Amino acid sequence: MARILQAVGQVISERGVNRVGINAVAEKAGVNKVLIYRYFGGWEGLMQQFLREGHFLTDYNKQFLENNSESDLNVKTQARVEYLIGLLRELKHRTPAQEMLKWEISNPGSYLTQQLATTRNESFQQILDKFFTNEKEDQNAVTAILVSGITMLLLIAPSQHQFMNVDLQSEEGWKRIEYAIHRICDTLH
């Protein structure tokens, strides 16, 4: 089953979510498509399982929670910075996750999109509850702006070389963005 879910991610990377199909996944996984129907019940079941087990964000958030503990304000501030910059770096290299985000934006009413949003929001809330607490600021709103900004920049980077005079094709440009994230988080503690 893990090999099939891994194949889903590979097909998404190569073709995009809209062109993932049972045949392509079966071929990539080296299995008969009947096996996919038996295990997952079809395309929707396969995608649901991929979202539960193979979705980058929930894995990233789970690992971050396991590897970090909150104790004092300075540690929380540093954890926020590490979380957001780590999210940027990881998402930058996760083509399947980027493709899932594009698909989600273009399919707002689908059942899978709703599931993805629910799973993502639950995962984010665990991070917010542990590291993004501040009675002076609405951390959920601030973090929503930062995460959506990171996401938008990553999604437009392949087609736009610059955004607001920040070079999205160079490490220097991304370092500027990371520095800005750090500065924003520093002002919120």
C-alpha positions in Angstrom: 0.0 0.0 0.0 2.9 2.4 0.8 4.3 1.9 -2.7 0.9 2.8 -4.3 0.7 6.0 -2.2 4.3 6.9 -3.1 3.3 6.4 -6.7 0.4 8.8 -6.3 2.9 11.5 -5.2 5.2 10.7 -8.1 2.4 10.9 -10.7 1.2 14.2 -9.1 4.7 15.6 -9.4 5.0 14.6 -13.0 1.5 15.3 -14.3 -0.4 17.4 -11.8 -3.4 16.3 -9.7 -5.9 16.6 -12.6 -4.0 14.0 -14.6 -3.7 11.4 -11.8 -5.5 8.3 -12.7 -5.7 4.7 -11.6 -3.8 3.5 -14.6 -1.0 5.9 -14.2 -0.6 5.1 -10.5 -0.8 1.4 -11.1 1.9 1.6 -13.8 4.2 3.8 -11.6 3.7 1.5 -8.6 4.2 -1.6 -10.7 0.9 -3.2 -9.6 -2.3 -4.2 -11.3 -5.0 -1.6 -11.1 -7.4 -4.2 -9.7 -5.3 -4.0 -6.5 -5.9 -0.3 -6.2 -9.7 -0.8 -6.5 -9.5 -3.6 -3.9 -7.5 -1.5 -1.4 -9.0 1.9 -2.0 -12.3 1.4 -3.8 -11.3 3.6 -6.7 -9.8 7.0 -7.4 -11.5 9.0 -4.7 -10.6 6.4 -2.0 -7.0 6.4 -3.2 -6.8 10.2 -3.0 -8.5 10.2 0.4 -5.9 7.8 1.7 -3.1 9.8 0.1 -4.4 12.9 1.8 -4.4 11.1 5.2 -1.1 9.4 4.9 0.9 11.0 2.2 0.1 14.7 2.5 3.2 16.7 3.2 1.8 19.3 5.5 0.3 16.9 8.1 3.6 14.9 8.1 5.6 18.1 8.4 3.4 19.4 11.3 3.5 16.0 13.1 7.3 15.9 12.9 7.6 19.5 14.0 5.5 18.8 17.1 7.5 15.7 17.9 10.8 17.5 17.6 10.0 20.7 19.5 8.6 21.6 22.9 7.5 24.9 24.2 8.8 26.2 27.4 9.4 29.9 27.5 8.7 32.9 25.2 12.1 33.0 23.5 11.9 29.3 22.7 8.3 29.8 21.3 9.5 32.7 19.2 12.3 30.7 17.7 10.1 27.8 17.1 7.6 30.0 15.2 10.5 31.2 12.9 11.8 27.7 12.5 8.4 26.4 11.7 7.6 29.0 9.0 11.0 28.9 7.4 11.0 25.1 7.5 7.6 25.1 5.9 8.8 27.3 3.2 11.9 25.2 2.5 10.0 21.9 2.6 7.1 23.1 0.5 9.6 24.6 -2.0 11.0 21.1 -2.7 7.7 19.1 -2.5 6.2 19.3 -6.0 3.3 17.0 -5.1 2.3 19.3 -2.3 2.4 22.3 -4.6 0.3 20.5 -7.1 -2.2 19.5 -4.5 -2.5 23.2 -3.5 -3.0 24.2 -7.1 -5.7 21.6 -7.5 -7.4 22.6 -4.3 -7.6 26.2 -5.4 -9.1 25.2 -8.8 -11.6 22.7 -7.2 -13.1 24.6 -4.3 -16.3 22.6 -4.0 -15.0 19.1 -4.3 -15.4 16.6 -1.4 -11.6 15.9 -1.5 -10.8 19.6 -1.3 -13.1 19.9 1.8 -11.3 17.0 3.4 -7.9 18.4 2.6 -8.9 21.8 4.1 -10.3 20.1 7.3 -7.2 17.9 7.7 -4.8 20.9 7.1 -6.7 23.1 9.5 -6.7 20.5 12.2 -2.9 20.0 11.7 -2.3 23.8 11.7 -4.3 24.3 14.9 -2.1 21.8 16.8 0.9 23.9 15.8 -0.9 27.2 16.6 -2.0 26.0 20.0 1.5 25.0 21.0 3.7 27.7 19.5 1.7 30.6 18.3 0.0 31.9 21.4 0.0 35.6 22.2 -2.7 37.5 24.0 -1.8 40.7 22.3 -2.1 39.4 18.7 -4.5 37.2 16.8 -1.9 34.6 16.0 -4.3 32.5 13.9 -4.8 35.5 11.5 -1.1 36.5 11.5 -0.1 32.9 10.8 -2.8 32.6 8.1 -1.3 35.6 6.3 2.2 34.3 6.6 1.4 30.8 5.4 -0.8 31.9 2.6 1.9 34.4 1.5 4.5 31.7 1.5 2.2 29.4 -0.4 1.4 32.1 -3.0 5.0 32.9 -3.6 5.9 29.2 -4.1 3.0 28.6 -6.5 3.9 31.6 -8.7 7.6 31.2 -8.6 7.8 28.8 -11.6 6.0 31.3 -13.8 7.1 34.7 -12.4 10.7 35.4 -11.9 10.1 38.3 -9.6 7.4 39.4 -7.2 7.6 42.9 -5.8 11.2 43.1 -6.8 12.1 39.9 -5.0 13.8 37.4 -7.2 11.9 34.1 -6.9 14.5 32.3 -9.0 17.5 32.8 -6.8 18.5 31.7 -3.3 19.2 35.4 -2.5 15.5 36.2 -3.1 14.3 33.3 -0.9 16.8 34.3 1.8 15.2 37.8 1.8 11.8 36.2 2.3 13.2 34.0 5.2 14.7 37.1 6.8 11.3 38.9 6.5 9.6 36.0 8.2 12.1 36.2 11.0 11.6 39.9 11.4 7.8 39.6 11.4 7.9 36.8 14.1 10.3 38.9 16.2 7.9 41.8 16.4 5.0 39.5 17.5 6.3 38.3 20.9 
